[in-house]
Amino acid sequence: MPERIAEVTALLAEVLAPRAPLTVIVDGGDPGAAAAFASRLAAAFPAGSRAWNIDAVLGLSGPGAGGFDSALNVLEPATDQILVYLRGGPRNRFIAGDGERRAQVVIDHRDPDWPVIRHVHPSLADPDRWYLSESRAFFTARAANWDVTFGDDLPAYAKAVREAGVRPGDVALDVGCGTGRALPALAGAVGPAGRVIGLDFTPDMLAEARRAGRDAVAALIVADARRLPVADRTADVIFAAGLVNHLPDPVAGLTELARVTRPGGRLAIFHPVGRAALAARHGRTLRPDEPLSRARLIPLLAGAGWETTHHEDGDDRFLTLATRLP
């Protein structure tokens, strides 16, 4: 197994080195995690790029109940500072504030042996420089246990497929299909005259789909949702579970989904739990600027060529349905 911390810090050093001199400030994670990560990041810079100051900062006592807030929230924005936030650890559950709101770099650090870059501000690096490799690293580490962890979601997937308006003879794409939990329901809905294609950019996820026998009902293709290997106006229906919130540019992603969908085709954006429940699971609070918030998602869909016909964000699921405009 490659040493993930070396891969992550090397990538960040490559991105940040041209901006020196600079101060990089690291916060978040388990006790001691920020200091350890800051040390490894400093060591990743080449000897000729030592015009650096890399610090770890301690969380601040939050307002009431002995909670914590991220120190990143009180730092003034500065052109000579880069804020790095580590998700994970007891201080991930803040009473108020959220350090990653201010951070230009966010690292998933729930497993310190397998850190993964989850966000880099576009002013620092184009997503093509980090998004695919880091997202694959995130899902590769989880693929083998995905169905064990989330296997009880299958009835919710089947229900969402029924409500997505899938018809016999349709061409259905499951974009970001993961281990293929929606594929059997989609195959049943399109029938023998239809076709189902599951696309995901993590080979290990598709390997688990094959292990579960889901390649018997659908073609499985390794593909980036931002650049689908699918002709224009091919799909009658697109099923996208847990996809949009992982895309670095939701507008571009929704536009790509529109490109491969025929006019009048349908899109189902789904998650087997609602946004509030998912946020609580991850130890964070909801933000109005999130791509799946109603206030943001519906305009995003309209701008990408979709008309929203249904939006539901309850405790037990998230489901937005849209129709491809002519």
RAKAPE-V112955 format. One record per residue. RES is the residue in one letter. SS is DSSP state (a for helix, b for strand, c for the rest). D_CENTER is the distance of its C-alpha to the mean C-alpha in Angstrom with 1 decimal. Layout:
# RAKAPE-V112955
res->{RES,RES}
ss->{SS,SS}
d_center->{D_CENTER,D_CENTER}
This chain:
# RAKAPE-V112955
res->{M,P,E,R,I,A,E,V,T,A,L,L,A,E,V,L,A,P,R,A,P,L,T,V,I,V,D,G,G,D,P,G,A,A,A,A,F,A,S,R,L,A,A,A,F,P,A,G,S,R,A,W,N,I,D,A,V,L,G,L,S,G,P,G,A,G,G,F,D,S,A,L,N,V,L,E,P,A,T,D,Q,I,L,V,Y,L,R,G,G,P,R,N,R,F,I,A,G,D,G,E,R,R,A,Q,V,V,I,D,H,R,D,P,D,W,P,V,I,R,H,V,H,P,S,L,A,D,P,D,R,W,Y,L,S,E,S,R,A,F,F,T,A,R,A,A,N,W,D,V,T,F,G,D,D,L,P,A,Y,A,K,A,V,R,E,A,G,V,R,P,G,D,V,A,L,D,V,G,C,G,T,G,R,A,L,P,A,L,A,G,A,V,G,P,A,G,R,V,I,G,L,D,F,T,P,D,M,L,A,E,A,R,R,A,G,R,D,A,V,A,A,L,I,V,A,D,A,R,R,L,P,V,A,D,R,T,A,D,V,I,F,A,A,G,L,V,N,H,L,P,D,P,V,A,G,L,T,E,L,A,R,V,T,R,P,G,G,R,L,A,I,F,H,P,V,G,R,A,A,L,A,A,R,H,G,R,T,L,R,P,D,E,P,L,S,R,A,R,L,I,P,L,L,A,G,A,G,W,E,T,T,H,H,E,D,G,D,D,R,F,L,T,L,A,T,R,L,P}
ss->{c,c,c,a,a,a,a,a,a,a,a,a,a,a,a,a,a,a,a,c,c,b,b,b,b,b,b,b,c,c,c,c,a,a,a,a,a,a,a,a,a,a,a,a,c,c,a,a,a,c,c,b,b,b,b,b,c,c,c,b,b,c,c,c,c,c,c,b,b,c,a,a,a,a,c,c,c,c,c,c,b,b,b,b,b,b,b,c,c,a,a,a,c,c,c,c,c,c,a,a,a,c,c,c,b,b,b,b,c,c,c,a,a,a,c,b,b,b,b,b,c,c,c,c,c,c,a,a,a,c,a,a,a,a,a,a,a,a,a,a,c,c,a,a,a,a,a,a,a,a,a,a,a,a,a,a,a,a,a,a,a,a,a,c,c,c,c,c,c,c,b,b,b,b,b,c,c,c,c,c,c,c,a,a,a,a,a,a,a,a,c,c,c,c,b,b,b,b,b,b,c,c,a,a,a,a,a,a,a,a,a,c,c,a,a,a,c,c,b,b,b,b,c,c,c,c,c,c,c,c,c,c,c,c,b,b,b,b,b,b,b,c,c,a,a,a,c,c,c,a,a,a,a,a,a,a,a,a,a,c,b,b,b,b,b,b,b,b,b,b,b,c,c,c,a,a,a,a,a,a,a,c,c,c,c,c,c,c,c,c,c,c,c,a,a,a,a,a,a,a,a,a,a,c,c,b,b,b,b,b,b,b,b,c,c,c,c,b,b,b,b,b,b,b,c,c}
d_center->{23.0,22.3,22.2,18.6,19.8,22.1,19.5,17.2,20.2,21.8,18.9,18.9,22.7,22.8,20.7,22.7,26.2,27.3,26.9,29.4,31.2,28.4,27.6,24.3,23.7,21.6,21.1,19.4,19.0,22.0,25.5,26.2,22.7,22.7,26.1,25.4,22.3,24.3,27.1,25.2,23.6,27.2,28.5,26.1,27.8,30.8,34.2,34.8,31.9,33.0,33.3,30.6,30.3,27.4,27.5,25.9,26.5,27.1,25.5,27.9,29.5,28.0,30.2,31.6,31.1,30.8,27.0,25.2,23.6,22.0,24.7,22.3,23.0,26.7,26.5,27.7,25.7,27.4,27.2,28.2,25.5,21.9,20.1,17.8,16.2,15.6,13.6,15.7,19.4,21.7,21.2,17.6,19.4,21.1,23.9,23.2,21.2,17.8,18.0,14.6,15.7,18.2,16.6,16.1,14.3,12.0,12.2,11.0,14.6,15.1,16.7,18.8,19.8,16.3,14.5,11.3,10.6,7.3,9.2,12.6,14.6,15.8,19.3,18.9,17.2,16.1,12.5,14.5,15.9,12.9,9.6,10.8,12.7,10.4,7.5,10.5,11.9,9.3,9.8,13.4,14.4,13.4,14.7,18.3,18.0,15.3,18.1,20.2,17.7,16.7,19.8,21.3,18.7,20.6,23.0,20.3,18.9,22.5,23.2,20.4,21.6,25.1,24.2,22.4,25.8,25.6,29.2,31.4,31.4,28.0,25.6,22.2,19.0,16.1,13.2,10.4,13.2,12.4,15.8,17.1,17.8,18.4,20.6,23.9,23.8,23.1,25.9,28.2,27.7,28.4,31.3,33.2,33.5,29.7,27.0,23.5,21.0,17.8,15.5,12.8,12.2,12.7,16.5,16.6,14.7,17.3,20.0,19.4,19.6,22.9,24.1,23.7,25.8,23.4,24.3,27.7,26.4,23.9,23.5,20.5,19.3,17.0,15.4,12.7,11.7,12.7,16.1,17.2,20.6,22.0,24.9,25.1,25.7,25.4,23.4,24.9,21.8,18.1,16.1,12.3,11.0,7.6,6.7,7.2,5.0,2.1,5.6,7.7,10.5,10.3,14.1,14.3,12.0,14.1,17.2,16.6,16.4,19.6,21.2,21.3,22.5,26.1,27.5,27.5,24.7,22.3,18.5,17.0,13.6,13.5,12.3,15.1,15.2,15.4,13.4,16.1,16.2,12.5,13.0,16.2,14.8,12.7,15.7,14.9,16.3,15.1,15.3,16.9,14.9,11.5,10.8,11.6,14.8,17.8,19.3,16.6,15.3,18.9,19.9,16.9,17.8,21.4,21.0,19.3,22.2,21.4,23.5,21.9,24.2,22.6,20.2,19.9,18.0,20.1,20.1,19.7,17.3,15.4,16.9,17.4,19.8,20.8,23.5,23.6,26.3,29.2}
